[in-house]
Every structure is written in C-alpha cells, then in structure tokens.
Amino acid sequence: MSLLTGSHILSSAQFSRSDLEQIFALAEQMEPIAQRQVRCNVLDGAVLANLFFEPSTRSRISFGAAFARLGGRVLDTTGVQNSSISKGESLRDTSRVIAGYVDVIVLRHPEIGAAHDFASSTSVPVINGGDGAGEHPTQALLDVYTMGKELRGRKVRSLDGSIVTVVGDLKHGRTVHSLIRLLSLYDGITIRLVSSADLRLPPDLLAQMIEQGVKVIETDSLESGLRGADVVYATRMQLERFDPSGGAAFPASNFNIDAAVVQRWCVPDVVIMHPLPRDSRASANELSMDLDGHPSLAIFRQAHNGVPIRMALFAMILGVAERVQETLEPVGWYVPPSLMR
Ligand code: NCD
C-alpha cells in the first residue's frame, strides 16, 4: 500500500511536500520504462477509462500511454456528442456505470467541480484531467517535477528560494491554479504573476497564497516579471472559456515571449515552460516558435515528463508501486536510439 492507494486525485491542494517527494522518486524509477529501455507489466489485466469531454491531445494520450506502459488496457471516449451525456445522462449516473467496467477513471470535463461530482458517486479512483477553469492537478505535478529536474543542473538548484514567473491567462488557466498550489509548498519561493488586469489569478486563490505566507507579486509588466526569474511558465489565452455574449472582445495578450525578449530580460540559464498547446497563430502573441532551438526551452521535455509522472500515480493508486522493479523485462521491439536518453 502506498500513500495514494485507492485515492482520487482531484486537486493539487491534496498534496504535501513529502507526497511530492514520494511521487517524484517513483516517477524517476518509471523513466527507463517511459523511454522504452525496459518494459513492465505490473498493471496486466487492469483497465483505465479515459473520459475526455473536452479537447485534448497530450493529456489523453499521455494518461493512456502511462497506463499501457505498465501493461494495462485503455478505453477512451472523447467529446460530449459521442457519449450518453448528449442524451441527458447525469455525470453521477455515468460515473456509477463506468465504475463497474474499469479500475480507474480519468475525467476531463468543461465544468468546474465535475471531477469532484464524478468521484462522489463512484467506487473506483477518479483522476481530474481538467475541470473547466478549475484545476489540472496531474499537469501541475509534471510541471513541478520538470522544474526540479531542469533547475538541478543550473545555478539555482531547487525550487526552494527560487523565483517562478507565471504569465498569461491566470484567471481561466486551470494548469496555473493547480501549479500555484504546489509551488506554495516550497520554502522561500517567490511567485510572480504577470497578466492583464482582467485576467488575474482568482482572488480567493491569491488570498490563500498570501495567507500561507507565500511571497506573491502581481504585475502587468512582462519585463519586471521576467528579470531575474529562474523559471518562466507561459500560458495560452483560454479563448474557449470566454463568453462573447456580453459583446466584449476577448482580451488580447501583450505577453509575446520570443528570442529577443528572452535575450534582453531573462537570466542566461532561465527555464522556459508552457503546459501546451502553444497558440501558434500570429495574433496569439504568446510563447514564440522562434525559441524552438533555445537551450532554455523545456516545453517538450516537460510534455514528455507527463508519462513517468502519470505512471507513478497509476502505480500508487492501484497499489503496485512496490512491485515495479521486480517485474522489469527487456524490450523486444525497435526503439529509436534518440529515445534512449
Ligand atoms: C492545458 C489544459 O488543457 O488545461 N493543456 C494540457 O493539458 N497540457 C492547457 C491549455 O489548454 O492551455
């Protein structure tokens, strides 16, 4: 039995610093499996339901890949139009029914609180894969895991005492809401929040951070946000969360982060992250593609870290974490040498 056996993962508020350390230690053990150096079938016979009622590419595939890399089977459904929710079925009914079919459920849904609701009527563990503008706790775990790994080789060696700058749509960005909660577990951290006035972090979350004694600085100046920061976490404008019925236009981003901006304002070994997808349209004005060859750009390493983190979570939730090492076997299929990092 491990700390998460049988548990739901609904909010990053449920984790302590020592929980993070245990999850990250197991994720490191999962890396050779994620990179196909060895294989593992500790979840042979187990079944995951990946229920995605909102668009997703990397979250859905990386949850699925993580479960499959441990030997489990994955059943997917995508889009409300393809599910019985389109026939008026309540989330609670869906939840009770699916619990009879599978061992664990990942749910992505457009409404805040949907994962809590779903979890309240099921007998199997539920993972919140994103509930509207609410939370995305597993993304935050992989983000903090990535920050730790990226900082290890640099001047500021850990998140303790570091400066982390979060830029963009802080109001609607669920990855930001989950990330801020985890960052607040680190000692002496400074969190800088860069956004326009109308896209600030929700006031209740900000108040919670301040009450916990976290040093939080809000600004609308990209320059003052970036100068001296150890980690920069850029986010996309969450256009799908904006209701245009009031007639107002969605606020445009003024936070274009490109190679020139990084050169001018960032420390040389800054770590640049983004939960992805990047909005690559010219009008989007966010993290620029001209940084793609930049050594600071950690976004693809970050996305790949989603697999070992989610493998660790599944192994803990299903109570097999201790058996992973003893079930390792050689890989029998072709693996591109570039993956054997
Ligand atoms: C994010 C999400 O869905 O919240 N994507 C992801 O899961 N990596 C971020 C976003 O859509 O902007």
Boltz pocket constraint, residues with backbone or C-beta under 6 A from the ligand:
constraints:
  - pocket:
      binder: B
      contacts: [[A, 55], [A, 58], [A, 59], [A, 129], [A, 130], [A, 132], [A, 136], [A, 139], [A, 174], [A, 175], [A, 236], [A, 275], [A, 276], [A, 277]]
      max_distance: 6.0
